């Protein structure tokens, strides 16, 4: 299996969600255009500088678990397998430019969000960003969802939801959603 194939397989197996509510979510990167030529085993460690094979700055290693590393480009954090790196004279090398890595990470995040939104079903629990219970999805109406809280129902665009650690997340607490729903239901001029 080539380094390119290993990189592709590993990148998609290590996918982390990139929901709208998570500003620093890691997203997998696509395969390098040209795999770096390994001059020696790369020491992939947090804080290491990463460049492309032509010496262009890509980012720094934000973290690693020994199998995968998160590259922080300053725009995105992308998870790539440690095997995708080669040791260069002054930095770790990767076979993608900064722009290619960022585009791949953003595309993977968008694909994952689309998959998540397509998976929403009535009965799905909805939480706030801190993990507090908001309610449940009562209905799916095209590109909208109806979220039922203890005291109200609110129709939201699907895009208002993101995948969180325990299911769907919105950027409001139950009280904020209920207040917004009641405000939207008030007759014109009666707020």
Sine and cosine of phi, psi and omega as CSV:
sin_phi,cos_phi,sin_psi,cos_psi,sin_omega,cos_omega
0.00,0.00,0.73,-0.68,-0.03,-1.00
-0.97,0.22,0.31,-0.95,0.05,-1.00
-0.85,0.53,-0.62,0.78,0.02,-1.00
-0.87,0.49,-0.72,0.70,0.00,-1.00
-0.92,0.39,-0.66,0.76,0.04,-1.00
-0.88,0.47,-0.69,0.72,0.00,-1.00
-0.87,0.49,-0.73,0.68,0.00,-1.00
-0.87,0.49,-0.77,0.64,-0.03,-1.00
-0.88,0.47,-0.74,0.67,-0.02,-1.00
-0.91,0.41,-0.64,0.77,-0.04,-1.00
-0.88,0.47,-0.67,0.74,-0.03,-1.00
-0.98,0.18,-0.43,0.90,0.07,-1.00
-0.97,0.25,-0.38,0.92,-0.03,-1.00
-0.98,-0.19,0.35,0.93,-0.05,-1.00
-0.86,0.52,0.74,-0.67,0.13,-0.99
-0.91,-0.42,0.56,-0.83,-0.03,-1.00
-0.89,0.45,0.50,-0.87,0.07,-1.00
-0.79,-0.61,0.89,0.45,-0.07,-1.00
-0.94,0.34,0.35,-0.94,-0.02,-1.00
-0.87,0.50,-0.50,0.87,-0.05,-1.00
-0.99,0.12,-0.27,0.96,-0.03,-1.00
-0.98,-0.18,0.96,-0.27,-0.08,-1.00
-0.94,0.35,-0.49,0.87,-0.08,-1.00
-0.89,-0.45,0.49,0.87,0.00,-1.00
-0.92,0.40,0.63,-0.77,0.03,-1.00
-0.99,0.13,0.61,-0.79,0.07,-1.00
-0.78,-0.62,0.57,-0.82,-0.02,-1.00
-0.95,0.32,0.43,-0.90,0.04,-1.00
-0.98,-0.22,0.34,-0.94,0.04,-1.00
-0.99,0.12,0.05,-1.00,-0.04,-1.00
-0.91,0.41,0.54,-0.84,0.03,-1.00
-0.93,0.38,0.54,-0.84,0.04,-1.00
-0.91,0.42,-0.66,0.75,0.05,-1.00
-0.66,-0.75,0.87,-0.49,-0.01,-1.00
-0.91,0.41,0.68,-0.73,0.01,-1.00
-0.92,0.39,0.56,-0.83,0.04,-1.00
-0.99,0.17,0.86,-0.51,-0.04,-1.00
-0.96,0.27,0.84,-0.55,0.07,-1.00
-1.00,-0.08,-0.38,0.92,0.06,-1.00
-0.15,-0.99,0.17,-0.98,0.03,-1.00
-0.88,0.48,0.80,-0.61,-0.02,-1.00
-0.98,0.20,0.69,-0.73,0.07,-1.00
-1.00,-0.09,1.00,-0.06,-0.06,-1.00
-1.00,0.03,0.94,-0.35,-0.04,-1.00
-0.65,-0.76,0.45,-0.89,0.03,-1.00
-0.82,0.57,0.69,-0.73,0.02,-1.00
1.00,-0.06,-0.23,0.97,-0.02,-1.00
-0.93,0.37,0.60,-0.80,0.05,-1.00
-0.98,0.17,0.61,-0.79,0.01,-1.00
-0.85,-0.53,0.74,-0.67,0.08,-1.00
-0.80,-0.61,0.26,-0.96,0.12,-0.99
-0.99,0.14,0.06,-1.00,-0.09,-1.00
-0.92,0.40,-0.27,0.96,0.05,-1.00
-0.99,-0.12,0.08,1.00,0.04,-1.00
1.00,-0.03,0.05,1.00,0.04,-1.00
-0.95,0.31,0.67,-0.74,0.00,-1.00
-0.89,0.45,0.71,-0.71,0.07,-1.00
-0.92,-0.39,-0.74,0.67,-0.01,-1.00
0.24,-0.97,-0.39,-0.92,0.06,-1.00
-0.76,-0.65,0.38,-0.93,0.06,-1.00
-0.98,0.22,0.89,-0.45,0.02,-1.00
-0.99,0.15,-0.62,0.79,0.01,-1.00
-0.27,-0.96,0.27,-0.96,0.08,-1.00
-0.47,-0.88,0.52,-0.85,0.08,-1.00
-0.93,-0.37,0.18,0.98,-0.01,-1.00
1.00,-0.07,-0.45,0.90,0.04,-1.00
-0.97,-0.25,-0.67,0.75,-0.01,-1.00
-0.80,-0.60,0.41,-0.91,0.06,-1.00
-0.76,-0.65,0.53,-0.85,0.05,-1.00
-0.97,-0.24,0.87,-0.49,0.05,-1.00
-1.00,-0.10,0.81,-0.58,0.07,-1.00
-0.99,-0.17,0.92,-0.40,-0.01,-1.00
-1.00,0.00,-0.13,0.99,-0.13,-0.99
1.00,-0.10,-0.30,0.95,0.04,-1.00
-0.91,-0.41,-0.69,0.73,0.01,-1.00
-0.70,-0.71,0.28,-0.96,0.19,-0.98
-0.90,-0.44,0.86,-0.51,-0.07,-1.00
-0.87,-0.49,0.74,-0.67,0.02,-1.00
-1.00,0.00,0.81,-0.59,0.04,-1.00
-0.71,-0.70,0.45,-0.89,0.03,-1.00
-0.93,0.36,0.57,-0.83,0.02,-1.00
-0.85,0.53,-0.52,0.85,-0.01,-1.00
-0.91,0.41,-0.20,0.98,-0.01,-1.00
-0.99,0.16,-0.13,0.99,-0.06,-1.00
-0.99,-0.16,0.52,-0.86,0.15,-0.99
-0.80,-0.60,0.40,-0.92,0.01,-1.00
-1.00,0.10,0.82,-0.58,0.09,-1.00
-0.97,-0.24,0.00,-1.00,0.00,-1.00
-0.90,0.44,-0.65,0.76,-0.10,-1.00
-0.86,-0.52,-0.18,0.98,-0.08,-1.00
-0.35,-0.94,0.15,-0.99,0.15,-0.99
-0.96,0.28,0.59,-0.81,0.01,-1.00
-0.95,-0.32,0.58,-0.82,0.12,-0.99
-0.67,-0.74,0.51,-0.86,-0.10,-1.00
-0.99,0.13,0.44,0.90,0.06,-1.00
-0.72,-0.69,0.52,-0.85,0.12,-0.99
-0.98,0.18,0.20,-0.98,0.05,-1.00
-0.84,0.54,-0.72,0.69,-0.02,-1.00
-0.88,0.47,-0.66,0.75,0.01,-1.00
-0.91,0.42,-0.69,0.73,0.01,-1.00
-0.90,0.44,-0.70,0.71,0.01,-1.00
-0.90,0.44,-0.67,0.74,0.02,-1.00
-0.90,0.44,-0.67,0.74,0.01,-1.00
-0.90,0.43,-0.68,0.73,-0.01,-1.00
-0.91,0.41,-0.69,0.73,0.02,-1.00
-0.91,0.42,-0.66,0.75,0.02,-1.00
-0.90,0.43,-0.67,0.75,0.02,-1.00
-0.91,0.42,-0.65,0.76,0.03,-1.00
-0.89,0.45,-0.66,0.75,0.02,-1.00
-0.91,0.41,-0.65,0.76,0.04,-1.00
-0.89,0.46,-0.67,0.74,0.00,-1.00
-0.91,0.41,-0.64,0.77,0.03,-1.00
-0.90,0.43,-0.68,0.73,0.02,-1.00
-0.88,0.47,-0.67,0.75,0.05,-1.00
-0.88,0.48,-0.70,0.72,0.01,-1.00
-0.88,0.48,-0.75,0.66,-0.03,-1.00
-0.88,0.48,-0.60,0.80,0.03,-1.00
-0.93,0.37,-0.39,0.92,-0.04,-1.00
-1.00,0.07,-0.15,0.99,-0.05,-1.00
-0.88,0.47,0.67,-0.74,-0.02,-1.00
-0.67,-0.74,0.43,-0.90,0.15,-0.99
-0.84,0.55,0.65,-0.76,-0.03,-1.00
0.99,-0.15,-0.21,0.98,0.02,-1.00
-0.91,0.42,0.76,-0.65,0.03,-1.00
-0.96,0.29,0.64,-0.76,0.03,-1.00
-0.88,-0.47,0.75,-0.66,-0.01,-1.00
-0.87,-0.49,0.25,-0.97,0.13,-0.99
-1.00,0.03,0.11,-0.99,-0.05,-1.00
-0.86,0.51,-0.39,0.92,0.02,-1.00
-1.00,-0.02,0.04,1.00,0.03,-1.00
1.00,-0.05,0.04,1.00,0.03,-1.00
-0.95,0.30,0.56,-0.83,-0.01,-1.00
-0.92,0.39,0.73,-0.68,0.08,-1.00
-0.95,-0.31,-0.78,0.63,-0.02,-1.00
0.15,-0.99,-0.43,-0.90,0.01,-1.00
-0.72,-0.69,0.48,-0.88,0.11,-0.99
-0.95,0.31,0.84,-0.54,0.00,-1.00
-1.00,-0.03,-0.60,0.80,-0.04,-1.00
-0.45,-0.89,0.42,-0.91,0.12,-0.99
-0.92,-0.39,0.83,-0.56,-0.02,-1.00
-0.80,-0.59,1.00,0.09,-0.04,-1.00
0.92,0.40,-0.88,-0.47,0.00,-1.00
-1.00,-0.06,0.23,0.97,0.01,-1.00
-0.86,-0.51,0.38,-0.93,0.12,-0.99
-0.80,-0.60,0.55,-0.84,0.12,-0.99
-0.97,-0.22,0.88,-0.47,0.01,-1.00
-0.97,-0.24,0.84,-0.55,0.02,-1.00
-0.98,-0.18,0.83,-0.56,0.10,-0.99
-0.98,-0.18,-0.11,-0.99,0.03,-1.00
-0.90,0.43,-0.49,0.87,-0.12,-0.99
-0.82,-0.57,0.00,1.00,-0.06,-1.00
-0.35,-0.94,0.19,-0.98,0.13,-0.99
-0.80,-0.60,0.66,-0.75,0.00,-1.00
-0.73,-0.68,0.70,-0.72,0.09,-1.00
-1.00,-0.08,0.83,-0.55,-0.04,-1.00
-0.81,-0.59,0.47,-0.88,0.15,-0.99
-0.93,0.36,0.57,-0.83,0.04,-1.00
-0.81,0.59,-0.56,0.83,-0.05,-1.00
-0.91,0.41,-0.18,0.98,0.06,-1.00
-0.98,0.21,-0.19,0.98,-0.01,-1.00
-0.97,-0.25,0.52,-0.85,0.07,-1.00
-0.70,-0.72,0.34,-0.94,0.03,-1.00
-0.98,0.19,0.83,-0.55,0.06,-1.00
-0.93,-0.36,-0.05,-1.00,-0.05,-1.00
-0.91,0.42,-0.42,0.91,-0.03,-1.00
-0.85,-0.52,0.42,0.91,0.01,-1.00
0.84,-0.55,-0.55,-0.84,-0.07,-1.00
-0.97,0.23,0.61,-0.79,0.00,-1.00
-0.77,-0.64,0.64,-0.77,0.17,-0.98
-0.85,-0.53,0.27,-0.96,-0.07,-1.00
-1.00,0.06,0.43,0.90,0.00,-1.00
-0.68,-0.73,0.42,-0.91,0.15,-0.99
-0.99,0.14,0.14,-0.99,0.05,-1.00
-0.87,0.50,-0.68,0.73,0.00,-1.00
-0.89,0.45,-0.67,0.74,0.02,-1.00
-0.91,0.42,-0.66,0.75,0.02,-1.00
-0.91,0.42,-0.68,0.73,0.03,-1.00
-0.88,0.47,-0.67,0.74,0.02,-1.00
-0.90,0.43,-0.66,0.75,0.03,-1.00
-0.91,0.42,-0.65,0.76,-0.01,-1.00
-0.91,0.40,-0.66,0.75,0.02,-1.00
-0.92,0.39,-0.63,0.78,0.04,-1.00
-0.90,0.43,-0.62,0.79,0.01,-1.00
-0.95,0.33,-0.48,0.88,-0.03,-1.00
-1.00,0.09,-0.25,0.97,-0.03,-1.00
-0.92,0.40,0.63,-0.77,0.04,-1.00
-0.86,0.51,0.44,-0.90,0.00,-1.00
-0.80,0.60,0.76,-0.66,0.01,-1.00
0.98,0.18,0.11,0.99,-0.07,-1.00
-0.89,-0.46,0.75,0.66,0.03,-1.00
-1.00,-0.03,0.00,0.00,0.00,0.00
